[in-house]
Amino acid sequence: MTHAAQNLDTRSLQALDNAHYLHPFSDHKSLREKGARMIVRAEGVYIWDSDGNRILDGMAGLWCTNIGYGEKRLADVAYAQMMELPYYNSFFQCAHPPVVELAKEIAALAPEHMNQVFFTGSGSESNDTVLRMVRHYWSVKGQPEKFTIIGRHNGYHGSTVAGASLGGMKAMHKQGGLPIPGIHHIPQPYWFGEGGDLSPEAFGIQAAQELEKAILDIGEDKVAAFIAEPIQGAGDVVIPPSTYWPEINRILAKYDILMIADEVICGFGRTGEWFGSQYYGIKPDFMPIAKGMTSGYMPMGGVIVSDRVANVFEEKGGDFNHGYTYSGHPVAAAVALENLKVIKEKNLIHYVKSDIGPYLQAKWQTLVEHPLVGEARGVGLVAAIELVKDKATRTRFGENVGIGEICRDLSVENGLVMRACGDTMIISPPLVITHEEVDELIEEAWLALELTLSHLQAQGVV
C-alpha cells in the first residue's frame, strides 16, 4: 500500500475520488452517491479493499492479470530497466534491445505466417492501428476503394474513436456520432440470445453467412477487412457455435478480404492456446494484442502482422505515418518479456488447456441447476451464465429489473468479482487459479445467485 493510502481511510479516499477523478464507463452521479470501492493491494487471485475485505478477482482485473498479482520478477525487471534505459522512442530510425527481443518472442508464439509486430499502449490503440494498417495496405496496392471494414453488433474493440466504431456497442455509438464512415456491422453468433429455434450448429452457419451477404451487398471491391474476437468478450462472452469459424474461414478464402482477429482478451493463454486464433483455426492477417501480454503490470498493446501484409508495407508502402510516443516502451517491453517467461516456466498454457480449464468448465456447468440460470458456457478460463426468468423460453427479466447489476453487487459484497453484461454474468480469472480457488469461486457465484433470487422474491419480481 502506498504511503498516501496508508494515511487515508475509505471515506477520505472516496472524497478525493469524488472531487477529482473521472472514471471510465461510469455514471458519476450514482458513483459519487455510492462511493467507489478502494482497492489497496493484491496477491495471487485476490484483491483487498481499504476496509480489509478480501475478494477473489474473477475478472483478472480487466481480463489481463494472467499470471496473477504480486509476481516480484516483473517488478524487479521493471526496476532494472528503468535504471538502465527508462525510456526511448522508436521514431527516427531507433530501437532498443527490449522491444526487438519482445517482437521476436511474440512472432515465435504467433501463427507461423505472422512474424512482425507493431507496438502500442493498449488494445484500443491496437485497433486504431489496425484500421490505419488495413486502409494503408489496400491503398499502396492501388485499391483505395477497398475501404469498408465489417465488424459485429455487440463486438468490442476498444473505446477510442476508431475502436468504438469497429465495435458494435450501441450505447457507445450514441455518444460522439459513431461509427465513423466505412464501418459496417453484421449480427453476432449469439445462439442463446438470438438463435431462436435453430440448433447451435445451424445458427452458427446462418450467423457466419451474414458476412457473405454484407460483402455482396457492399461489393467485394469495396470491403477491406472483417474484424472479430475469436470469443466475444465484453459483449456477453459469446462462444461461437462450432460451425461458425469454419464457415467464416470459407467465406474469407472465397473473397479478397483481410481477417482481423482481435486477440486482446483471448491472447496469451485464456483459451488454453497462446491465441484464440489457434484454438479456432483462424488464419488472421492482423492480431491486435494487449492485456495478457504484460498481465496488466504495465500498459502495452500491439498488432501482430501477417507476412503478406508486412511484405507489401516494406516493398511498396513508403512511410507509414502512424505511431505513438510510447510505442515499444522499453520498460513495458521488458516486463512483457518477463511475463511471457513466467507463463512458459509455469506451463500455464498447458495448465489451462488440460487441467484448470476443464476443471473450471465442469464446475461452472453446475450453476445451470440454479433456477435463475438459463445457460452456462465457456472455454478455458473464460465463462458466462445467462440470468433468466424462464429457462424453457429463455425469457429475460427486462432492463427495468437490472438483475445483472444486482447479482454483480451482491457477488462483490460477498467476496467475488463477477462482471455483469446486461443479464449475463461473466468471469475471466487469472490463469494461475487453483482447484481450491475454483471451488471457492463456484461457491461464491452460487451464493450470489441465491442472494439475487432472495432479493427478487422480496421485491415481488418472482
PEDA-V708846 format. One record per residue. N is the residue number from 1. RES is the residue in one small letter. SS is DSSP state (2 for helix, 1 for strand, 0 for the rest). OMEGA is omega in degrees with one decimal (999 if undefined). D_CENTER is the distance of its C-alpha to the mean C-alpha in Angstrom with 2 decimals. Layout:
n: <N | N>
res: <RES | RES>
ss: <SS | SS>
omega: <OMEGA | OMEGA>
d_center: <D_CENTER | D_CENTER>
//
This chain:
n: <1 | 2 | 3 | 4 | 5 | 6 | 7 | 8 | 9 | 10 | 11 | 12 | 13 | 14 | 15 | 16 | 17 | 18 | 19 | 20 | 21 | 22 | 23 | 24 | 25 | 26 | 27 | 28 | 29 | 30 | 31 | 32 | 33 | 34 | 35 | 36 | 37 | 38 | 39 | 40 | 41 | 42 | 43 | 44 | 45 | 46 | 47 | 48 | 49 | 50 | 51 | 52 | 53 | 54 | 55 | 56 | 57 | 58 | 59 | 60 | 61 | 62 | 63 | 64 | 65 | 66 | 67 | 68 | 69 | 70 | 71 | 72 | 73 | 74 | 75 | 76 | 77 | 78 | 79 | 80 | 81 | 82 | 83 | 84 | 85 | 86 | 87 | 88 | 89 | 90 | 91 | 92 | 93 | 94 | 95 | 96 | 97 | 98 | 99 | 100 | 101 | 102 | 103 | 104 | 105 | 106 | 107 | 108 | 109 | 110 | 111 | 112 | 113 | 114 | 115 | 116 | 117 | 118 | 119 | 120 | 121 | 122 | 123 | 124 | 125 | 126 | 127 | 128 | 129 | 130 | 131 | 132 | 133 | 134 | 135 | 136 | 137 | 138 | 139 | 140 | 141 | 142 | 143 | 144 | 145 | 146 | 147 | 148 | 149 | 150 | 151 | 152 | 153 | 154 | 155 | 156 | 157 | 158 | 159 | 160 | 161 | 162 | 163 | 164 | 165 | 166 | 167 | 168 | 169 | 170 | 171 | 172 | 173 | 174 | 175 | 176 | 177 | 178 | 179 | 180 | 181 | 182 | 183 | 184 | 185 | 186 | 187 | 188 | 189 | 190 | 191 | 192 | 193 | 194 | 195 | 196 | 197 | 198 | 199 | 200 | 201 | 202 | 203 | 204 | 205 | 206 | 207 | 208 | 209 | 210 | 211 | 212 | 213 | 214 | 215 | 216 | 217 | 218 | 219 | 220 | 221 | 222 | 223 | 224 | 225 | 226 | 227 | 228 | 229 | 230 | 231 | 232 | 233 | 234 | 235 | 236 | 237 | 238 | 239 | 240 | 241 | 242 | 243 | 244 | 245 | 246 | 247 | 248 | 249 | 250 | 251 | 252 | 253 | 254 | 255 | 256 | 257 | 258 | 259 | 260 | 261 | 262 | 263 | 264 | 265 | 266 | 267 | 268 | 269 | 270 | 271 | 272 | 273 | 274 | 275 | 276 | 277 | 278 | 279 | 280 | 281 | 282 | 283 | 284 | 285 | 286 | 287 | 288 | 289 | 290 | 291 | 292 | 293 | 294 | 295 | 296 | 297 | 298 | 299 | 300 | 301 | 302 | 303 | 304 | 305 | 306 | 307 | 308 | 309 | 310 | 311 | 312 | 313 | 314 | 315 | 316 | 317 | 318 | 319 | 320 | 321 | 322 | 323 | 324 | 325 | 326 | 327 | 328 | 329 | 330 | 331 | 332 | 333 | 334 | 335 | 336 | 337 | 338 | 339 | 340 | 341 | 342 | 343 | 344 | 345 | 346 | 347 | 348 | 349 | 350 | 351 | 352 | 353 | 354 | 355 | 356 | 357 | 358 | 359 | 360 | 361 | 362 | 363 | 364 | 365 | 366 | 367 | 368 | 369 | 370 | 371 | 372 | 373 | 374 | 375 | 376 | 377 | 378 | 379 | 380 | 381 | 382 | 383 | 384 | 385 | 386 | 387 | 388 | 389 | 390 | 391 | 392 | 393 | 394 | 395 | 396 | 397 | 398 | 399 | 400 | 401 | 402 | 403 | 404 | 405 | 406 | 407 | 408 | 409 | 410 | 411 | 412 | 413 | 414 | 415 | 416 | 417 | 418 | 419 | 420 | 421 | 422 | 423 | 424 | 425 | 426 | 427 | 428 | 429 | 430 | 431 | 432 | 433 | 434 | 435 | 436 | 437 | 438 | 439 | 440 | 441 | 442 | 443 | 444 | 445 | 446 | 447 | 448 | 449 | 450 | 451 | 452 | 453 | 454 | 455 | 456 | 457 | 458 | 459 | 460 | 461 | 462>
res: <m | t | h | a | a | q | n | l | d | t | r | s | l | q | a | l | d | n | a | h | y | l | h | p | f | s | d | h | k | s | l | r | e | k | g | a | r | m | i | v | r | a | e | g | v | y | i | w | d | s | d | g | n | r | i | l | d | g | m | a | g | l | w | c | t | n | i | g | y | g | e | k | r | l | a | d | v | a | y | a | q | m | m | e | l | p | y | y | n | s | f | f | q | c | a | h | p | p | v | v | e | l | a | k | e | i | a | a | l | a | p | e | h | m | n | q | v | f | f | t | g | s | g | s | e | s | n | d | t | v | l | r | m | v | r | h | y | w | s | v | k | g | q | p | e | k | f | t | i | i | g | r | h | n | g | y | h | g | s | t | v | a | g | a | s | l | g | g | m | k | a | m | h | k | q | g | g | l | p | i | p | g | i | h | h | i | p | q | p | y | w | f | g | e | g | g | d | l | s | p | e | a | f | g | i | q | a | a | q | e | l | e | k | a | i | l | d | i | g | e | d | k | v | a | a | f | i | a | e | p | i | q | g | a | g | d | v | v | i | p | p | s | t | y | w | p | e | i | n | r | i | l | a | k | y | d | i | l | m | i | a | d | e | v | i | c | g | f | g | r | t | g | e | w | f | g | s | q | y | y | g | i | k | p | d | f | m | p | i | a | k | g | m | t | s | g | y | m | p | m | g | g | v | i | v | s | d | r | v | a | n | v | f | e | e | k | g | g | d | f | n | h | g | y | t | y | s | g | h | p | v | a | a | a | v | a | l | e | n | l | k | v | i | k | e | k | n | l | i | h | y | v | k | s | d | i | g | p | y | l | q | a | k | w | q | t | l | v | e | h | p | l | v | g | e | a | r | g | v | g | l | v | a | a | i | e | l | v | k | d | k | a | t | r | t | r | f | g | e | n | v | g | i | g | e | i | c | r | d | l | s | v | e | n | g | l | v | m | r | a | c | g | d | t | m | i | i | s | p | p | l | v | i | t | h | e | e | v | d | e | l | i | e | e | a | w | l | a | l | e | l | t | l | s | h | l | q | a | q | g | v | v>
ss: <0 | 0 | 2 | 2 | 2 | 2 | 0 | 0 | 0 | 2 | 2 | 2 | 2 | 2 | 2 | 2 | 2 | 2 | 2 | 2 | 0 | 0 | 0 | 0 | 0 | 0 | 0 | 2 | 2 | 2 | 2 | 2 | 2 | 2 | 0 | 0 | 0 | 0 | 1 | 1 | 1 | 1 | 1 | 1 | 0 | 1 | 1 | 1 | 1 | 0 | 0 | 0 | 0 | 1 | 1 | 1 | 0 | 0 | 0 | 2 | 2 | 2 | 2 | 0 | 0 | 0 | 0 | 0 | 1 | 0 | 0 | 2 | 2 | 2 | 2 | 2 | 2 | 2 | 2 | 2 | 2 | 2 | 2 | 2 | 2 | 0 | 0 | 0 | 0 | 0 | 0 | 0 | 0 | 0 | 0 | 0 | 2 | 2 | 2 | 2 | 2 | 2 | 2 | 2 | 2 | 2 | 2 | 2 | 2 | 0 | 0 | 0 | 0 | 1 | 1 | 1 | 1 | 1 | 1 | 1 | 0 | 0 | 2 | 2 | 2 | 2 | 2 | 2 | 2 | 2 | 2 | 2 | 2 | 2 | 2 | 2 | 2 | 2 | 2 | 2 | 0 | 0 | 0 | 0 | 0 | 0 | 0 | 1 | 1 | 1 | 1 | 1 | 0 | 0 | 0 | 0 | 0 | 0 | 0 | 0 | 2 | 2 | 2 | 2 | 2 | 2 | 0 | 0 | 0 | 2 | 2 | 2 | 2 | 0 | 0 | 0 | 0 | 0 | 0 | 0 | 0 | 0 | 1 | 1 | 1 | 1 | 0 | 0 | 0 | 0 | 2 | 2 | 2 | 2 | 0 | 0 | 0 | 0 | 0 | 2 | 2 | 2 | 2 | 2 | 2 | 2 | 2 | 2 | 2 | 2 | 2 | 2 | 2 | 2 | 2 | 2 | 2 | 2 | 0 | 2 | 2 | 2 | 1 | 1 | 1 | 1 | 1 | 1 | 1 | 0 | 0 | 1 | 0 | 0 | 0 | 0 | 0 | 1 | 0 | 0 | 0 | 0 | 0 | 2 | 2 | 2 | 2 | 2 | 2 | 2 | 2 | 2 | 2 | 2 | 0 | 0 | 0 | 1 | 1 | 1 | 1 | 1 | 0 | 0 | 0 | 0 | 0 | 0 | 0 | 0 | 0 | 0 | 0 | 0 | 0 | 2 | 2 | 2 | 2 | 2 | 0 | 0 | 0 | 0 | 0 | 1 | 1 | 1 | 1 | 0 | 2 | 2 | 2 | 0 | 0 | 0 | 0 | 0 | 0 | 0 | 1 | 1 | 1 | 1 | 1 | 1 | 2 | 2 | 2 | 2 | 2 | 2 | 2 | 2 | 2 | 2 | 0 | 0 | 0 | 0 | 0 | 0 | 0 | 0 | 0 | 0 | 0 | 0 | 0 | 2 | 2 | 2 | 2 | 2 | 2 | 2 | 2 | 2 | 2 | 2 | 2 | 2 | 2 | 2 | 2 | 0 | 0 | 2 | 2 | 2 | 2 | 2 | 2 | 2 | 2 | 2 | 2 | 2 | 2 | 2 | 2 | 2 | 2 | 2 | 2 | 2 | 2 | 2 | 2 | 0 | 0 | 0 | 1 | 1 | 1 | 1 | 1 | 1 | 1 | 0 | 0 | 1 | 1 | 1 | 1 | 1 | 1 | 0 | 0 | 1 | 0 | 0 | 0 | 0 | 1 | 0 | 0 | 0 | 0 | 0 | 0 | 0 | 2 | 2 | 2 | 2 | 2 | 2 | 2 | 2 | 2 | 2 | 2 | 0 | 0 | 1 | 0 | 0 | 1 | 1 | 1 | 0 | 0 | 1 | 1 | 1 | 1 | 0 | 0 | 0 | 0 | 0 | 0 | 0 | 2 | 2 | 2 | 2 | 2 | 2 | 2 | 2 | 2 | 2 | 2 | 2 | 2 | 2 | 2 | 2 | 2 | 2 | 2 | 2 | 2 | 2 | 2 | 2 | 0 | 0 | 0 | 0>
omega: <179.7 | 179.2 | -179.7 | -178.5 | 179.9 | -173.8 | 177.5 | 175.6 | -174.3 | -177.3 | 177.8 | 177.6 | 178.7 | 177.5 | 175.9 | 179.0 | -179.1 | -175.4 | -166.8 | -169.2 | 173.1 | -174.9 | 171.6 | 172.2 | -175.6 | 166.8 | -170.5 | 177.5 | -179.2 | 179.3 | -177.1 | 174.3 | -177.7 | -175.8 | -179.3 | 172.9 | -177.4 | 179.0 | -171.4 | 175.4 | -178.0 | 176.8 | 179.6 | 178.8 | -174.9 | 169.5 | 177.3 | 175.9 | -174.2 | 174.9 | 176.4 | 179.8 | 175.0 | -175.2 | 176.1 | -175.8 | -179.5 | 179.4 | -179.7 | -174.9 | 169.3 | 179.0 | -164.6 | -174.0 | -173.9 | -178.6 | -179.1 | -176.8 | 170.5 | 179.0 | -173.2 | -178.2 | -179.3 | 177.1 | 179.8 | 179.5 | 179.0 | 179.4 | -178.7 | -179.7 | 177.3 | 179.9 | -177.5 | 178.4 | -175.6 | 179.7 | 156.8 | -174.4 | 178.0 | 174.2 | 170.5 | 175.8 | 179.6 | 172.8 | 177.3 | -174.3 | -176.6 | -175.2 | 180.0 | 176.3 | 178.4 | 178.5 | 178.0 | -177.8 | -179.7 | 177.8 | 179.4 | -179.6 | -175.5 | 172.2 | -168.0 | -180.0 | -177.8 | -170.6 | 177.9 | -174.4 | 171.5 | -175.2 | -178.7 | 179.1 | -175.6 | 175.1 | 177.3 | 177.7 | 178.8 | -180.0 | 168.5 | -178.9 | 179.0 | 179.0 | 179.4 | -177.6 | -179.1 | -177.3 | 175.2 | -179.5 | -177.6 | 179.1 | -178.1 | 174.3 | 178.5 | 179.7 | -177.3 | 178.7 | 173.8 | -164.8 | -173.1 | 175.0 | -179.6 | 173.8 | -177.7 | 171.6 | 177.2 | 171.6 | 179.2 | 179.7 | 178.1 | -174.0 | 169.8 | -176.9 | 179.5 | -179.5 | 179.5 | 177.4 | 178.1 | 175.4 | -175.3 | -179.1 | -175.3 | -179.2 | 177.8 | -178.6 | -179.4 | -177.3 | 174.2 | 175.8 | -179.2 | -0.9 | 174.4 | -178.9 | 175.8 | 177.2 | 179.4 | -177.5 | 176.7 | -179.3 | 178.7 | 179.6 | -171.4 | -173.4 | -175.1 | -176.6 | -170.1 | -174.3 | 179.0 | -178.0 | 179.3 | 169.9 | 176.6 | -177.9 | 179.0 | 179.7 | 178.0 | 176.4 | -178.2 | -178.9 | 179.1 | -177.2 | 172.0 | 177.2 | 179.9 | 177.7 | -179.0 | 179.1 | -178.8 | 179.3 | -177.5 | -176.3 | -179.5 | -178.3 | 179.9 | -178.1 | -176.6 | -171.3 | 171.1 | 178.7 | 178.3 | 170.9 | 175.6 | 168.6 | -178.6 | -172.3 | -176.9 | 175.1 | 169.3 | -175.9 | 178.2 | 175.7 | -175.6 | 174.1 | -174.4 | -177.6 | -169.4 | -174.5 | 173.7 | 178.8 | 174.4 | 178.7 | 179.7 | -177.8 | -180.0 | 177.9 | -177.9 | -176.5 | -177.9 | -173.5 | 177.5 | 178.8 | 174.3 | 175.8 | -177.9 | -175.5 | -175.9 | 178.1 | -173.9 | -173.9 | 174.0 | 162.9 | -172.6 | -177.6 | -173.4 | 168.7 | 177.8 | -179.0 | 177.7 | 177.7 | 178.4 | 178.1 | -174.7 | 179.8 | 177.2 | 175.7 | -173.3 | 166.5 | 177.7 | 172.3 | 170.6 | -177.8 | 174.9 | 172.8 | -174.9 | 178.7 | 175.8 | -171.3 | 177.1 | -177.9 | 172.8 | 175.7 | 179.1 | 174.7 | 179.3 | 174.0 | 173.7 | -170.0 | 179.8 | -178.5 | -177.1 | 177.1 | -178.5 | 179.7 | 177.0 | 177.5 | -176.3 | -173.6 | -171.9 | -165.0 | -173.5 | 178.1 | 169.4 | -169.8 | -176.2 | 177.4 | -175.4 | 176.9 | -175.0 | 174.2 | 178.6 | -179.4 | -173.3 | 179.8 | 177.9 | 179.9 | 178.8 | 178.0 | 178.4 | 178.4 | -179.6 | 177.4 | 178.8 | 175.8 | 178.6 | 178.8 | -179.9 | -175.7 | 177.3 | 177.4 | -172.6 | 179.1 | 178.3 | 179.8 | 178.7 | -175.5 | -167.7 | -174.4 | -170.8 | 177.1 | 176.8 | 179.7 | 178.1 | -176.3 | 178.0 | 178.5 | -178.8 | -179.5 | 179.3 | 179.5 | 177.8 | 179.9 | -178.7 | -176.6 | 179.3 | -171.1 | 179.0 | 178.0 | 168.8 | -177.6 | 177.2 | 174.4 | 176.6 | 179.1 | 169.3 | -174.4 | -179.7 | 167.9 | 178.6 | 177.0 | -173.6 | 174.3 | -179.3 | -177.2 | -173.0 | -176.6 | -176.3 | -178.4 | 180.0 | 176.0 | -178.0 | -175.7 | -177.5 | 179.4 | -179.7 | -174.5 | 179.8 | 179.6 | 177.5 | -178.8 | 179.2 | -176.9 | 178.4 | 178.6 | -179.0 | 179.8 | -177.9 | 166.1 | 179.2 | 171.6 | 164.2 | -179.7 | 177.3 | 169.9 | -172.1 | 178.8 | 179.2 | 176.6 | -175.0 | 174.7 | 178.3 | -170.4 | 175.0 | -177.7 | -177.3 | -178.4 | -178.1 | 176.2 | -178.6 | 179.0 | 172.9 | 177.6 | 178.2 | 178.9 | -178.3 | 178.0 | -177.8 | 175.2 | 177.9 | 178.1 | 178.3 | 177.4 | 179.0 | 179.2 | 177.2 | 177.7 | 178.9 | 178.3 | 180.0 | 178.1 | 179.4 | 179.4 | -179.0 | 179.8 | 176.9 | 999>
d_center: <27.71 | 28.85 | 32.49 | 31.62 | 29.61 | 32.45 | 34.91 | 33.20 | 32.90 | 30.15 | 32.06 | 32.79 | 29.16 | 28.25 | 31.12 | 29.89 | 26.39 | 28.02 | 30.32 | 28.08 | 24.28 | 22.27 | 18.92 | 15.70 | 15.32 | 18.56 | 21.97 | 24.04 | 27.20 | 25.99 | 24.00 | 27.18 | 29.32 | 27.29 | 26.43 | 23.14 | 22.66 | 23.35 | 21.45 | 23.88 | 23.05 | 20.95 | 21.76 | 20.26 | 18.09 | 19.98 | 20.12 | 23.38 | 24.25 | 27.38 | 29.39 | 28.93 | 26.70 | 24.64 | 21.33 | 19.22 | 15.62 | 13.94 | 10.48 | 10.89 | 10.94 | 7.53 | 5.90 | 8.00 | 11.69 | 12.01 | 15.75 | 16.35 | 18.28 | 21.66 | 21.70 | 24.80 | 24.64 | 21.83 | 23.89 | 26.99 | 25.57 | 24.34 | 27.85 | 29.64 | 27.83 | 28.47 | 32.11 | 32.41 | 30.42 | 28.26 | 27.43 | 28.40 | 27.00 | 26.57 | 28.69 | 32.43 | 32.31 | 31.05 | 28.65 | 28.66 | 28.37 | 24.95 | 23.13 | 25.16 | 24.81 | 21.02 | 21.02 | 23.40 | 21.39 | 18.15 | 20.42 | 22.00 | 18.82 | 17.64 | 19.46 | 23.08 | 23.31 | 20.80 | 22.51 | 21.70 | 18.97 | 18.76 | 17.28 | 15.77 | 14.84 | 11.17 | 8.37 | 10.44 | 13.50 | 12.32 | 12.14 | 15.40 | 16.78 | 16.01 | 17.94 | 20.75 | 20.89 | 21.08 | 23.86 | 25.60 | 25.70 | 27.49 | 29.67 | 31.05 | 31.69 | 33.89 | 31.79 | 30.42 | 30.68 | 27.62 | 25.46 | 23.42 | 19.77 | 18.80 | 15.46 | 14.87 | 15.69 | 12.96 | 10.25 | 7.90 | 8.22 | 8.98 | 12.17 | 14.80 | 17.48 | 16.41 | 12.64 | 13.59 | 16.25 | 14.27 | 12.06 | 14.26 | 14.10 | 17.85 | 17.95 | 16.46 | 18.88 | 21.76 | 21.53 | 22.82 | 24.02 | 20.86 | 20.04 | 22.05 | 24.49 | 23.63 | 20.49 | 20.95 | 18.87 | 19.60 | 19.01 | 15.98 | 16.80 | 16.79 | 19.94 | 20.33 | 20.09 | 21.73 | 23.45 | 26.76 | 29.46 | 28.03 | 27.10 | 23.45 | 24.80 | 26.70 | 23.90 | 21.56 | 24.28 | 24.86 | 21.30 | 21.15 | 24.56 | 23.41 | 22.16 | 25.71 | 27.27 | 25.33 | 26.29 | 29.89 | 29.99 | 28.71 | 30.47 | 29.29 | 30.88 | 28.65 | 25.18 | 23.36 | 20.02 | 17.55 | 13.79 | 11.36 | 8.26 | 10.15 | 8.79 | 7.80 | 5.19 | 6.49 | 9.46 | 11.02 | 9.40 | 11.78 | 13.20 | 15.36 | 19.04 | 20.52 | 22.35 | 19.58 | 18.40 | 22.02 | 23.22 | 20.64 | 21.78 | 25.36 | 24.96 | 23.37 | 26.18 | 28.74 | 27.89 | 27.38 | 23.72 | 21.02 | 17.74 | 14.41 | 11.73 | 8.36 | 7.30 | 4.97 | 3.00 | 6.49 | 8.58 | 11.25 | 12.21 | 9.85 | 11.89 | 15.12 | 15.20 | 14.22 | 12.08 | 11.17 | 13.78 | 16.32 | 15.70 | 16.37 | 18.88 | 17.33 | 19.15 | 17.15 | 18.89 | 15.88 | 12.61 | 10.53 | 9.24 | 8.64 | 7.55 | 9.31 | 11.91 | 13.70 | 12.28 | 12.08 | 15.88 | 16.10 | 14.14 | 13.66 | 11.95 | 13.64 | 14.41 | 16.09 | 18.97 | 21.22 | 24.87 | 26.22 | 24.38 | 25.06 | 28.69 | 29.17 | 27.88 | 30.31 | 33.26 | 33.18 | 30.60 | 32.52 | 30.68 | 27.01 | 27.20 | 23.72 | 22.28 | 21.50 | 23.67 | 21.17 | 20.20 | 20.59 | 21.65 | 23.87 | 22.83 | 19.07 | 20.01 | 22.31 | 19.81 | 17.28 | 20.28 | 21.28 | 17.88 | 18.01 | 21.58 | 20.75 | 18.29 | 21.15 | 23.95 | 22.51 | 21.80 | 18.40 | 17.34 | 20.57 | 20.28 | 17.05 | 18.57 | 22.09 | 22.33 | 19.84 | 17.48 | 20.52 | 21.90 | 19.01 | 18.85 | 22.63 | 22.74 | 20.02 | 22.24 | 25.06 | 23.48 | 24.59 | 28.06 | 27.42 | 29.02 | 26.02 | 23.57 | 23.69 | 21.15 | 19.06 | 16.61 | 14.17 | 13.73 | 13.99 | 12.36 | 10.18 | 12.50 | 13.79 | 17.31 | 18.97 | 21.56 | 24.62 | 28.21 | 29.57 | 28.16 | 30.48 | 29.66 | 25.99 | 27.26 | 25.06 | 26.52 | 25.84 | 24.19 | 27.34 | 26.87 | 23.37 | 23.04 | 19.32 | 20.02 | 23.12 | 21.49 | 18.73 | 21.52 | 23.80 | 21.26 | 20.65 | 24.40 | 25.14 | 22.92 | 19.43 | 16.16 | 14.74 | 12.72 | 14.41 | 13.23 | 16.82 | 18.69 | 15.80 | 15.00 | 11.86 | 11.44 | 9.48 | 12.32 | 13.21 | 14.42 | 17.87 | 18.48 | 22.00 | 23.75 | 25.46 | 22.34 | 20.84 | 24.20 | 23.92 | 20.47 | 21.99 | 25.15 | 23.47 | 21.32 | 24.67 | 26.37 | 23.92 | 24.65 | 28.34 | 28.38 | 26.60 | 29.23 | 31.98 | 30.78 | 30.82 | 34.23 | 35.56 | 34.55 | 36.21 | 33.10 | 33.65>
//
